[in-house]
Amino acid sequence: MSTTDTTEITVWDPLVRLFHWSLVISFGAAYFSEGELFAVLQGRLDGEWLQVAHIWAGYTIAGLLLFRLLWGFVGPRHARFSDFVHSPVATLAYAREVLALRARRYLGHNPAGGAMILLLLFGLAATIGTGLALYGADKGLGPLAGWLLETSDATIDAIREAHEVATDCTLLLVGGHLLGVLWESLLHRENLVLAMITGRKRGKVLARGD
């Protein structure tokens, strides 16, 4: 038999939590300032102001990604990639357990959550990379401008399309992430959103006698 330790412990360190919510705000700001969903509202705001907001939101995301990459190697236990990056076989096995409603609970990110984090990081990196390329090719500004001088209109259109595709794919991943958080919260009766705010979760399941 096993008993559940209800004592709350710190799992997410302050920098992981700051990264998470800063990324939420920055991505929302970037999408709000350019996304087609807000085209009507954008028409009532100053276009130049929105462009500046979009650019700086992108730079902020780039900085956050660089921080998370570093923190994934030198941060506390549950912030490290080694704690939540699993093999594809283990990740698929965990996904099957989740669907069967018998998945084990993890203090940190579970295998499916770890895979989603990697996909989100790649998606965000692709979005930022194509955004910087578009900024350099179309406006002649930004860190990539020197390599993209005299870019043809056809190439600029292709970069713009790639940026939009990367953004849409990242949005789909965000949606999947939210569904996963909801499912896991219900499955283990634990508020994972609150945990990412406070950094605290209840202790893991312990075998009797441990």
Secondary structure, 3 states (H helix, E strand, C coil): CEEECCCEEECCCHHHHHHHHHHHHHHHHHHHHHCHHHHHHHCCCCHHHHHHHHHHHHHHHHHHHHHHHHHHHHCCHHHCHHHHCCCHHHHHHHHHHHHCCCCCCCCCCCHHHHHHHHHHHHHHHHHHHHHHHHHHHHHCCCCCHHHCCCCCHHHHHHHHHHHHHHHHHHHHHHHHHHHHHHHHHHHHCCCHHHHHHHCEEECCEEECCC
